[in-house]
Amino acid sequence: MVRVGVMGATGYTGLELLRILAYHPGVEVCWVGSESFPGIKLEDYCLAWQGRSNLTLQKQEVDSLEGIEAIFLALPSGVAMDYVPPLLQKGIRVIDLGADFRFKNVEVFQKYYQLEHRVPHLLQEAVYGIPEICRERLKEAQLVANPGCYPTSVIIPLYPFLKEGVISPSIIVDSKSGVTGAGRKPTEDNQFCEVDENFKAYKVGEHRHQPEMKEQLELATGREVNLIFTPHLLPLKRGILTTVYLTLEKDIEEEELLSIWKDYWGRKPWVRIFPLHRFPELRWVVGSNFVDLGLKKVGENQLIVISALDNLIKGAAGQAVQNLNLMFGKEEKEGLPEDVLYP
């Protein structure tokens, strides 16, 4: 059994981590932390845990983490970087679900997050944790940067095509997300009356996940990428549907494009490739750790790629547990949800 802890256990991602880990046969959750609710029993804070947990939320102090082998950090941007050095010194392996270690270029991080990075030397050590791409590196990783939810929905479908040189690196991404992607802290924009029966673009041309996608696709494929990204807010709790508009660099048929995906992802348990003329939908992924992919060629050289995932699972907590499995030599699917919440 791997003894784990969760910092930021009362946010949407933290609670989703606890839900998944409760059914993981190879993990024991020994410690849960909350800066806002220390001293409160988990079952009193969240009534869904009534009769299911004896854990008490702890003040988030590294000295209290005795016997913990790995910890998930589900913390606001700029907070995790202060915890990581002492955690690593204690020999605790870290999976950070925030953005503090997702960038190799510290200047880009500081520009988009308006934060000074206080431990930039650790950026090169961190493994950007898309398991489908970095499986071998995860086995030895001490610090994993769990990817953003939007970037996961973009990098997985595009990585094979960029590696094989079949698409132009000029990319247009249109994504739609449920409201949980904004986190639990209330703002005017995510209030019920602002979201219900509404649909809007936000942070147009300036969303923080755009440079993350660009950097990771460039690092992974060795090609310069020009990527335009527009996110939209759906009046839903969960899910991301991403549509990517691409130009083909060679004459290639849809069947061959599907074959490229299958060569890269066909043996990956959490990537599902749809047959031609079928496309991903949120209802087929919400509640699960799957990312679904579909494509259609338009005209002679235009390609549309569609992906779908649950932003709290494959886009956050599920992918983090998938990373943990590989870090500790476990089966990649162990403890992760396959069932979708349909209907």
N, C-alpha and C positions, 0 to 999 in steps of 0.2 A: 504493500500500500504506500502510495506517495502522500506524504503529509503536506497539505497546502493551506495557504491563507488567502484572504481576499481583502484588499484595502479598497474603500469606497463601495462597501457592500450594499448600501441603501439606494444607490442610483439604479436606473433601468438596466445598465449593463451588469452591475454587480449582482443584482437580484437574478438576472438571467444566468449568470455564472453559477450561482448557488443552486438554481433549479436544475441545471444540467449536471453539476457535480454530485447532487444528491443521488443520482442514479448511476454514477460511474463506479463500477465494481473494483477499480484499482486505485481509487483516491479517497482519502479521508480529509474532510474539511475540519481543521483544528482551530482556526482562528479567523474571526471576521472583524473588520475595523470600520469605524465611521467617525469622522471628525465632528459631525453634528449631533450624533445620538449615542455617545459612549455611555456604557452602563445599562442600557436598555436591552432586554432579551430580544433576540431576533423574532420570536413568535409574538411578542407584544408590539414590536414595530410593524411587522407585516403579518397580518392574521392568516395569510395563506400557510404560514409555518406552524400554526397551532397544532400541538401534539406531535410535531415532526422534528423539532430541533431543540436542543438544550443550550445552544450557543448564545453567548452574550456579546453584544457589540462592544469592541474595545477601543480605547483611545489609540490613535495611530502612531505608536511609538515602536521603533525598531527593536528596542531592548526587550520588549515583551514577546518577541517572536522566537521563542526557544523550541527547538525540535522541528521547525518548519523547513522543508526541503525546497519548496517553490512557492512563489507568491504572485498573485495577479494584482496589478495596479489599475483600478478603474477610477482614475482621478482626473480633475480638471487640468487643462494644459498649463504647464509650468510648475506643477506640484510634484510630479513623479521624479523629476531630475534631482531633487534634494534627498529623496529616499533611496535612490538606486545605489549610490556609492557605499553607504553603510550596509545595505542588504547584501551586495556582492562581497564585501569584506567578511560578512558572517557566513559566506558560503551558500547563501540562498539564491537559487536560480530565479530570474525575474522575467515575467511576461507583462509588458506595459501595454495596456489597451488604449492609452492616449497617444498624443502626437510627439512627445518630447524626444523620441529616439528614432523617428521614422525617416529623418533626412540625414544624408551624408554631408550636405552642404549647409553649414551652420548659418551662413548669411541668408540663405533662402528661408530657413526656419524663422530666423529673427525678423525678417521682413514681413512674412505673412502672419506670424503669431504675435508680433509686437512684444516679444519677450527676449531678454538676454539669456542665452544658454549658458548655464553655470558649470556644466561638465562636458564641454564639447569634445574632449578626448574620447569619450565613450561612444560617440556617434559612429566611429569606424568599427567599434567592437560589436555593436548591436546587429542582430540578424533581422532583416525585414521578413516577417513571418508569413509568407504565402506558402504553405506546405507543399503545394503542387510544384513549386519552382525550387524551393530551397531545402528539400527534405534532408539531404545529407548534412548540410550545415547545422540544421536544428539539433541533430543528435549530440553535438558538442557545445551548443550555445549556452552561455550563462545569462545573456540579456537578449530578449526577443522584443522587437517592436511590432506589435500586432497592427496590421494595416488598417487604414480607414475603410469604411463600408463602401463608399462610392468607388475608391480605387480598386477594391477587390472585384467589383462588378465590371470593371473596365480592363484591368490587367490580365485576368484569366482568359477572356476571349481573344484579346489582341496579341498577347505574348507569342503564341505559335506563328501567327501570320507575319509579325515583324521579324521573328527569328528566321523564317523561311524566305523573307524578302518578297512576299506576294502582294503586300499592300503598301501604299504610299504612307510615309510618316506624317502626313498632314491629316489630322483626325478631328472630327467633330463629335462631341459626346453630349447627349441629351439624357438626363437622369431624373427620375421621380422617386421621392422617398416618403415614407410614413413619418409621422410627427415625432416618434421616439428617437429618430436620428438627431434631433435637436437637444436631447438630454432631458433630465427631469427638472432642472431649475426653470421656474416659470419666467416667461417673457411675454411681452404684449403680442408678439407675432405667433406664439404657439398656444394662445388662449383658445378655448372652444369656439367662441363666436367669431374669431378671426380665421379659423381653419375650416370649420364645418361649412359644407356647401360652397367651398372656395377652392381655387387651384391657381397657383402663382409660381413664377420664377423668383429666385432670390439670390443675392450675392452674385449677380450677373457679372461675369468676367473677373471676379475677384475671390472666388471660393478657395479656401485653404487646401482643398483636396486636389486642385488642378496641378500645382507644382509637385505634389507628391506623386501623382500619376506620371507626370512628365519625367521626373527624375528616375523613378523606378523602371519605367519602360526603357529609358536610355541606358541605365546601368545593366539591365537584364539582356538587352539586345545589341548594345554597342552602336546604336543608330540615334542620330539627333531626331527628336520628335517635336512637331508643332501641334499642340493640342488645345482646342477650344472646348470649354466645359461649361454647361449651363444646368444647374440643379433646379428642381421644382419641388414644391411641397404638396403632397397629396393629403386629402382629409381622411387619412387612415392611420392606424397605430403603427403598423409594421410593414416592411417590405420595401425593396428597391427594384424598379424596372428601368433598365438602361438601354437606350438605343444609340448605336454608334454608326456614323456615316463615313464610309471609306471609299478610296479610289484604288482599284487594282492596278498593279504595276506590270502584270503580264496577263495574257489570255488564259484564263483558268475557269473550269466549270464548277458548279456548286458541289457536285459529288467529290471532286478532288479537294475542295476546301474543307468539306466534312471529314475527308480522310486525314487531312493535316491535323485537325482537332483530335481525331481518334488516335492518331499516332502519339500525340502529346498527352492526351487526357483520358484515353480509353481505359486505362487501368487505374485511374485515380478514383477512389470510391465516392468522392463528394461532387464530382463534375458530371452532369448529365447532358448529353448531346442529343438534341431533338432531331428527328428525321426531317427531310425537306418538306416545306409547306406546313410545318407545325412550329409554333413559336411559344416561348416561355410566357407564363402568367404568374402573378403573385400568388394566386390560390394554390398553385402546385408546389410552392416552396415555403410559405409562411409556417413556422413551427419546426422547420427542419434545418439541417446543416448543408443542404444541397445548394449548388449554383447551377442553374439551367441555362443552356446556350442554344440559340437558333440563328439561322442566317438566310438571306435571300439576295441573289444577284439581280441587279436592276440595270437594264441596258447592256452595253458591251463591257463597261469597266467600272461600274458602281456597285458597291456592296453594302448591305445593311446587316448589322449584327445586333442581336437582342439578347440580353441576359437578365436573369431575375434571381434574387436571393432575399433571405430574411436579414434585415440590417442588424438585428440584435443577436443573430446566431452566426451564420457564415460571415456576416459583416462585422462581428465583434466577439461575443462570448464563445460561440461554437468554434470559431477558428482558433481562438486562444486555447481551448481545450484540445483541439486537434494538434496544435503546436506542442502542448504539454505531453501528449501521447508520444510524439516522436522524440522529444527531449529525453524521455525516460524509458525508451525502448518498448513502448506498448503498441498494440495494434492501432492503426490510425483511426479506425472507426469506433474504438472502444468508448462506450458511455455517451455517444453523441446521438441526437434524435434524428430518426429517419421519417417518422410519421408527420404528415402535414396537418394543419388545422383546417381541414375541409370536410363538410361544408361549414 
